């Protein structure tokens, strides 16, 4: 017989175990997202969260799994509060698991406040439009797909592509140029292997940037349901650093595809009606809850900029995860397998990549007055290169016109000198634009329709 302790709201015995989920009946006053303690027959306490609640029943997802639980002997205590994370200045330089517990061997950091990991939506009227430039030191991003403070700019990758190296490079090099500001990086990894986790930690320690980074690691052998909390815990830390400590925070979430796979797993166990490729119908709204926690608030100096990384199954950009992410975010950085196979790093595709807010974060006073026209001309010329390469594949290079051959040479130079750079090469925006002009200067002046006469006189051939 089930007994309940009203003071502690402890219920003895559960009704059903299904994967990482348990069902408890005969309860009262239990809320959605409420934290629960699940005590197994040996007395070990596991944390869980109320996933669904109705009159007299609740479904709880157990973060540490349900192995060893017994239906008649398991006890459940409801805390009457959501999952929280203790935040403070001491979280910088620390490594946590997906639930916010330190895993770097150090003591729990001193908490200045305790915040609900589910966050609060930003009032749309209080949002400030993103306009300031963030320099990543990578020419393909800074020059042609500029990251703007407060923006959501995902990286679309594929299995085997070097997105981890690119993410680590961005974390090492990202900075606010021309301003005396406090800058930090919140890095959340979901479903990654142990060697990848060690790569990130070692990389940040050796480069000396760990002190400005907060890491949240959910490893591949950790419970998959923990992945559903990891980005929320990370964004809670980012919100404290940004909106309380007035820091500019870059949030990197990798890999959002692993997050969505966990969401699909839980949805399947709950026997929900599936949508495209088995994902739940609320995938869009669930992703938007995470992505929309980026931005700037009027009257607050700090900001949150997001760069989610997601691997496209079979390099399919129309897959539900990249497809829906593209609708929510303001552009995308796409990695191209062909460039990677030709040993071009970073293999950032020139044409599919896009930053919708780029036009508002570049120009005089932010980057350089010629930035917009240089980027536009590079896009236009590289598009012509793709057409010429397709034509050459049909008729052969020897049948091309002299101008087409110049464009072929431009394409090779653009990929070799502008797109390609070393893993530890940190280019300033001025260096990026200068390289762009060197490449553009290979083309005849009459082909440069996106650049003003004044800019040609000042920079062409220099």
C-alpha positions in Angstrom: 0.0 0.0 0.0 1.3 3.4 -0.9 1.9 5.9 1.9 2.6 9.6 1.7 4.3 11.9 4.1 2.5 15.2 3.8 5.4 17.2 5.5 8.0 15.9 3.1 5.6 14.9 0.4 7.3 11.4 0.3 5.5 8.6 -1.6 6.4 5.0 -1.0 6.0 2.8 -4.1 5.7 3.7 -7.8 3.4 2.4 -10.4 5.5 2.0 -13.5 9.1 2.1 -14.8 9.7 2.7 -18.5 13.2 3.4 -19.6 14.4 6.6 -17.7 10.8 7.4 -16.7 8.8 6.4 -13.7 5.1 7.0 -13.0 3.7 7.9 -9.5 0.0 7.9 -8.7 -2.0 9.0 -5.8 -0.2 12.4 -5.5 -1.4 15.9 -5.0 0.0 19.5 -5.6 2.8 18.5 -7.9 3.9 20.9 -10.6 5.4 20.6 -14.1 9.3 20.8 -14.0 9.3 20.3 -10.3 12.4 18.6 -8.9 12.0 15.1 -7.3 14.3 12.9 -5.2 14.0 9.2 -6.2 15.3 6.9 -3.4 16.1 3.3 -4.5 15.9 0.3 -2.1 19.6 0.8 -1.0 18.9 4.4 0.0 20.7 6.0 -2.8 19.1 9.3 -3.9 18.7 10.1 -7.6 17.4 13.4 -8.9 14.5 13.6 -11.3 12.2 16.1 -12.9 8.4 16.1 -13.3 7.9 15.7 -17.0 4.1 15.5 -17.0 1.5 15.9 -14.3 -2.3 15.4 -14.2 -4.9 14.9 -11.5 -3.3 12.5 -9.0 -0.4 11.3 -11.2 3.0 12.4 -12.4 5.7 11.2 -14.9 9.2 11.8 -13.7 12.4 11.5 -15.8 15.2 10.2 -13.6 18.5 11.8 -14.5 20.7 8.9 -13.4 18.6 6.2 -14.9 16.2 3.7 -13.4 18.5 0.7 -13.1 18.0 -1.0 -9.7 14.7 0.7 -8.8 11.9 -1.5 -7.4 8.2 -0.7 -8.0 7.1 -1.4 -4.4 10.2 -0.1 -2.5 11.2 3.0 -4.4 10.4 6.2 -2.6 9.7 9.6 -4.2 10.0 13.0 -2.5 8.9 16.1 -4.3 10.8 19.2 -3.4 8.2 21.8 -4.4 10.8 23.7 -6.5 12.3 23.4 -10.0 15.9 22.4 -10.8 18.2 25.2 -9.8 21.9 26.1 -10.3 24.0 28.1 -7.9 25.6 31.0 -9.7 28.4 33.4 -8.8 31.7 34.8 -10.0 33.5 31.7 -9.0 31.9 29.5 -11.7 34.4 31.0 -14.2 37.2 28.5 -14.9 35.2 25.6 -13.6 33.9 22.4 -15.2 30.4 21.0 -14.4 28.3 18.1 -15.4 25.0 18.7 -17.2 23.1 19.2 -13.9 25.6 21.8 -12.7 27.6 19.7 -10.2 31.4 20.4 -10.4 33.4 17.5 -11.9 36.9 19.1 -12.0 37.8 17.9 -8.5 37.3 21.3 -6.8 34.7 22.3 -4.2 31.3 23.7 -5.2 31.8 27.3 -6.1 30.4 30.0 -3.8 26.9 30.9 -5.0 25.7 34.5 -5.0 22.3 33.4 -6.1 20.3 30.3 -7.0 18.5 30.4 -10.3 15.9 28.3 -12.0 17.5 26.5 -14.9 14.4 26.9 -17.0 14.9 30.6 -17.1 12.4 33.4 -17.8 11.5 34.6 -21.3 12.9 38.1 -22.2 10.1 40.6 -22.8 10.3 41.4 -26.5 9.9 45.1 -25.9 12.9 45.1 -23.6 15.2 43.5 -26.2 17.9 45.6 -27.8 18.7 45.1 -31.5 22.1 43.4 -32.0 24.6 45.7 -33.6 28.1 45.2 -32.2 30.8 43.0 -33.9 32.5 40.0 -32.2 35.8 39.0 -33.7 36.4 35.3 -33.9 39.8 35.5 -35.7 38.5 33.3 -38.5 38.4 35.1 -41.8 35.5 33.0 -43.3 33.3 34.1 -40.3 34.6 37.6 -39.6 34.8 38.7 -43.3 31.8 37.1 -44.9 29.5 35.8 -42.1 30.1 38.2 -39.3 29.0 37.3 -35.8 27.1 40.1 -34.1 26.8 40.6 -30.3 23.4 39.1 -29.2 23.0 37.0 -32.3 22.2 33.3 -32.7 24.5 31.9 -35.4 24.6 28.1 -35.6 27.3 26.0 -37.2 25.9 23.2 -39.5 28.5 20.4 -39.6 28.6 16.7 -40.4 30.1 13.5 -39.0 33.9 13.6 -39.3 34.1 17.3 -40.1 36.4 19.4 -37.8 33.7 21.4 -35.9 35.3 20.6 -32.6 38.6 22.2 -33.7 36.7 25.3 -35.0 34.7 25.6 -31.8 37.8 25.4 -29.7 39.5 28.0 -31.9 36.5 30.3 -31.6 36.5 29.9 -27.8 40.2 30.7 -27.6 40.1 33.7 -30.0 36.7 35.4 -29.6 36.9 38.9 -28.3 35.2 42.3 -28.3 37.4 44.7 -30.3 37.8 48.4 -29.5 36.0 48.3 -26.2 37.1 47.8 -22.5 34.6 45.1 -21.7 34.4 41.9 -19.7 34.1 38.9 -22.0 33.4 35.2 -21.1 32.5 31.9 -22.9 30.0 29.4 -21.6 30.7 26.0 -23.3 28.1 23.2 -23.1 28.9 19.8 -24.7 26.2 17.2 -25.0 26.8 13.5 -25.7 30.5 13.9 -26.5 33.1 11.2 -26.0 35.7 11.2 -23.2 38.6 12.0 -25.5 36.7 14.9 -27.0 36.0 16.3 -23.5 39.6 16.0 -22.6 40.6 17.7 -25.8 38.5 20.7 -24.9 39.7 21.0 -21.3 43.4 20.5 -22.3 43.0 23.0 -25.2 41.6 25.7 -22.9 44.1 25.1 -20.1 47.1 25.2 -22.5 45.9 28.3 -24.2 45.2 30.1 -20.9 41.6 30.9 -21.6 40.0 28.4 -19.1 39.8 31.2 -16.5 37.2 33.0 -18.7 35.3 29.8 -19.7 32.6 27.9 -17.9 32.3 24.3 -19.1 29.3 22.0 -18.9 30.0 18.4 -20.0 27.5 15.7 -20.6 29.5 12.7 -21.8 28.3 10.0 -24.2 28.0 7.4 -21.4 26.1 9.8 -19.1 22.3 9.4 -18.9 20.7 10.8 -22.1 18.0 12.6 -20.2 20.7 14.7 -18.6 21.3 16.2 -22.1 17.9 17.8 -21.9 19.0 19.9 -18.9 22.6 20.6 -20.0 21.9 23.6 -22.3 19.4 25.0 -19.9 22.0 24.9 -17.0 24.6 26.5 -19.3 22.3 29.3 -20.3 21.4 29.9 -16.7 25.1 30.5 -16.0 25.3 32.8 -19.1 22.3 34.8 -17.9 23.9 35.5 -14.6 27.2 36.5 -16.1 25.5 38.7 -18.6 22.6 40.3 -16.9 23.9 40.4 -13.3 27.7 40.8 -13.8 27.3 42.8 -17.1 29.7 40.6 -19.1 29.4 39.8 -22.8 29.0 36.1 -23.0 29.4 33.8 -26.0 27.5 30.5 -25.5 28.6 27.5 -27.5 26.3 24.5 -27.5 27.6 21.3 -29.1 26.1 19.0 -30.3 22.4 20.1 -30.5 21.7 17.0 -32.7 22.5 14.8 -29.6 20.1 16.9 -27.6 17.3 16.4 -30.1 18.0 12.6 -30.2 17.5 12.5 -26.5 14.3 14.5 -26.9 13.1 12.0 -29.5 14.0 9.1 -27.2 11.9 10.5 -24.3 9.0 11.3 -26.7 9.0 7.7 -28.0 8.9 6.3 -24.5 6.0 8.5 -23.7 4.3 7.2 -26.8 3.7 10.7 -28.2 2.6 11.0 -31.8 5.8 11.5 -33.9 6.4 14.1 -36.5 9.1 14.2 -39.2 11.7 11.4 -38.8 10.2 10.4 -35.4 10.9 13.7 -33.7 8.2 15.1 -31.5 5.9 17.7 -32.9 7.1 20.3 -30.4 10.7 20.1 -31.5 10.5 23.6 -33.0 9.1 25.2 -29.8 11.6 23.3 -27.6 14.6 24.5 -29.7 13.2 28.0 -29.7 13.1 28.0 -25.9 16.8 27.4 -25.9 17.8 29.6 -28.8 15.7 32.6 -27.7 17.6 32.8 -24.4 20.2 34.8 -26.4 20.1 38.6 -26.9 20.5 42.0 -25.3 18.3 43.8 -22.8 17.8 47.6 -22.9 19.6 49.3 -20.0 21.8 46.2 -19.3 25.4 46.3 -20.5 25.9 42.6 -20.8 24.8 40.3 -23.7 24.4 36.7 -24.7 25.5 35.5 -28.1 24.9 31.9 -29.1 26.7 29.6 -31.5 25.0 26.2 -31.4 26.8 23.4 -33.3 24.7 20.6 -34.9 25.8 17.7 -37.0 23.5 17.1 -40.0 22.8 13.3 -40.4 24.0 12.3 -43.9 25.0 16.0 -44.5 21.3 16.6 -45.1 20.6 20.3 -44.5 16.8 19.6 -44.8 16.9 17.3 -41.8 14.5 18.5 -39.1 17.2 19.6 -36.7 19.1 22.0 -39.0 15.9 22.9 -40.9 14.1 24.1 -37.8 17.2 25.7 -36.3 17.6 27.7 -39.5 14.1 29.2 -39.0 14.8 30.2 -35.4 18.3 31.6 -35.7 19.7 34.5 -37.7 21.8 32.6 -40.3 24.1 29.6 -40.3 27.8 28.7 -40.8 27.9 25.6 -43.1 30.9 23.3 -43.2 31.5 21.7 -46.6 32.9 18.1 -46.9 34.5 18.8 -50.3 36.7 21.6 -48.8 37.6 19.3 -45.9 38.7 16.5 -48.3 41.0 19.0 -50.0 42.6 19.8 -46.6 41.2 23.3 -46.4 40.7 24.4 -42.8 38.3 25.7 -41.7 36.1 24.1 -44.4 33.4 26.8 -44.2 31.3 26.8 -47.3 31.3 30.2 -49.1 27.8 30.3 -50.5 25.4 28.4 -48.2 26.7 30.2 -45.1 24.9 33.4 -44.1 24.7 35.9 -41.2 21.4 37.8 -41.4 22.6 40.4 -38.9 26.0 41.0 -40.5 24.9 44.3 -42.2 24.1 45.8 -38.8 27.5 44.9 -37.1 30.0 46.0 -39.7 31.2 49.2 -41.3 32.9 52.4 -40.2 33.3 52.5 -36.5 32.8 48.8 -36.0 35.0 47.0 -38.5 36.0 49.0 -41.6 34.2 51.2 -44.1 34.8 48.8 -47.0 33.8 45.6 -45.2 30.2 45.3 -46.6 31.3 45.8 -50.3 34.3 43.5 -50.0 32.1 40.7 -48.6 29.5 41.2 -51.2 32.1 41.1 -54.0 33.7 37.9 -52.6 30.3 36.2 -52.5 29.5 37.3 -56.1 32.9 36.3 -57.5 32.9 32.9 -55.7 29.4 32.2 -57.1 30.8 32.8 -60.6 33.6 30.4 -59.7 31.1 27.6 -58.9 29.4 28.2 -62.3 32.7 28.1 -64.2 33.8 24.9 -62.4 30.5 23.2 -63.3 31.0 24.3 -66.9 34.6 23.1 -67.0 33.5 19.7 -65.8 31.4 19.4 -68.9 33.4 21.0 -71.7 36.9 20.9 -70.2 39.1 23.8 -68.9 40.8 24.2 -72.3 37.5 25.4 -73.8 36.9 28.1 -71.2 37.3 31.8 -72.1 40.3 33.7 -70.7 38.0 35.5 -68.2 36.6 32.1 -67.0 40.2 30.9 -66.5 40.9 34.0 -64.4 37.9 33.1 -62.2 39.1 29.6 -61.8 42.4 30.9 -60.6 40.6 33.4 -58.3 38.6 30.5 -56.8 41.8 28.5 -56.0 43.4 31.6 -54.4 40.3 32.5 -52.5 40.1 29.0 -50.9 43.8 28.8 -50.3 44.5 32.3 -48.9 41.2 33.6 -47.6 39.2 30.6 -46.4 42.1 28.5 -45.3 44.1 29.4 -42.2 46.0 27.6 -39.4 44.2 26.2 -36.3 46.1 28.7 -34.0 46.1 31.6 -36.4 44.2 34.5 -35.0 43.5 37.1 -37.7 42.3 40.6 -37.0 39.4 42.0 -39.1 41.9 44.3 -40.8 44.1 41.4 -41.8 41.0 39.5 -43.1 39.9 42.4 -45.2 43.4 43.0 -46.5 43.6 39.4 -47.6 40.2 39.8 -49.3 41.5 42.7 -51.3 44.6 40.8 -52.4 42.4 38.0 -53.7 39.9 40.5 -55.3 42.7 42.3 -57.1 43.3 39.2 -59.2 40.1 40.1 -61.1 39.8 42.9 -63.7 38.4 46.2 -62.3 35.5 46.0 -64.7 34.3 42.8 -63.0 34.1 44.4 -59.6 30.5 45.7 -59.7 29.9 45.6 -55.9 32.8 48.0 -54.9 32.8 51.8 -55.2 35.3 53.7 -57.3 36.7 55.3 -54.1 37.4 51.9 -52.6 39.0 50.6 -55.7 41.4 53.6 -55.8 42.3 53.1 -52.2 42.6 49.3 -51.8 42.8 47.6 -55.3 46.2 46.1 -55.9 47.5 47.1 -52.5 
